Amino acid sequence: MRLLLVILLLWLPGFSVWATDIPSRIEINYVVSTDIGEGEITEVLEINHSEDELRYRIDSVARATGIYKLLEPNSIVRHSEGVITEHGLKPSRAYEKRGKKGPSLAEFDWKSHIITLNHRGHQLQERLPHGTLDRLSLSYNYMFATLPKHHVERYVTNGRDLQLSQYKITEELLTTPIGEMKTIVLTRVEEKNSKLKRKIWLALNNHMIPVRIMSIEENGREIEKMVTGINIVYKAERQSHPQ
């Protein structure tokens, strides 16, 4: 939670130092288990100071391993970029690309309050609600935004549509391949009889980074990603903010 305090300090008048507490790069490795095979994911969050604002970029690459690689030889690439505000992440562009297929792309026009979704050659524009995130930025948003005690609501896009999601908030001591972690758990509230499911575990004492995610997708596939490695880089850079 110290990271959140430092981020907020950057918006105070006269604050002129790029604080060393803020990571410039976080790389997370996961092992992935599904109902048809296993894989691995590497995700990298980069934070940069540009034109008096903090910008972020998240890249995620998923690959099948073992026998599963024969069935799914192509990688899944996810990307999100935008700015960091006192309210959390504010995406400008996000996409998901599976193998040789065209990407599902979301473009956020915050000035006009319009989100443009492109999926398989079809384009859709909708009103852009305040605080909207893509699925990738949602997992990292609470590094920079305070979570309520009991539940949180956010509009989230996957590049195909835009949905309002509500998450219940609990705490759990999580056992991982790299040790036990105190975590905050976000459990999406689903409609009655829905087979969909999504839970996100955030490391309470490690910048609230996502260390486990479980989901049941629309196609019925069960997916679990569990952290196997974390590498955090801090880079001290002095920047001058206008008084």
Steps between C-alpha positions, in 0.01 A plus 500: 500500500801732532507517118150654498609770747802590287289516182260740671790718613597554139184705450574736788613851390876541496582130525802473268663162557432174317478294818722195529216304664317479168603198293599581144448138392325194642531161331279214618518138389203268533426134443164445332271201551194435286260211461683394181866575575760727654696808401696798625450875497746787526360843583697824511378831644710804413452843659647810337489872562414694185384858451414553866296182529551140596443256216465123520535214258404138572596212270390143556608198294348154560641181350398138525749246633541124476247299300258794513739689271411257220135605530569873560831585326425873478548753776237734645618861524323759714592867528378806688642853509397836639558738789503464877270740687412554865201270434701215346578392146342683206546293182531659159539179298476127568494188288507121504646295215476121471748347258452617142148628559435872490505676838203605711573869551359760738577871456404739779410860403467666840446850357197390299400229751488238224651151495559338161508119489636309201452122488532278192446790263195635681516842663279616785494835680345549842489762770815479713408491869733659755760257634467241221785247484604215273547155652878532519506843664235390750747253651755779563268793573505462878872558514396863457140524623354436844262206525174537694451261791225275373436530125601693189331564165679568172414502132740257330558427131656196334518674160171343392249657738471716811348369822445629852663256743460491877765336717471387861811574707645257755839410646688169479837354590613352168758224462703540180812332353701799630354506851195605699346840427234710664259583220191702421259290291264649242217258417273603215132484587321297233136466410313208652568171315785660304794267430740791462752567776791735568714549811813713535748474790705818567817488713426726798865554597646508150351801316161325457627317193286212368640166620215264413202515264230236453227517238241303310464661158202531266615191309493300825879474528639504853822697540727560800819706500730482803808714562838323482734799494504876559774745398461866602733774376525845660654787309565841653463789259468866592228685315388863533129556538366851434430694816 
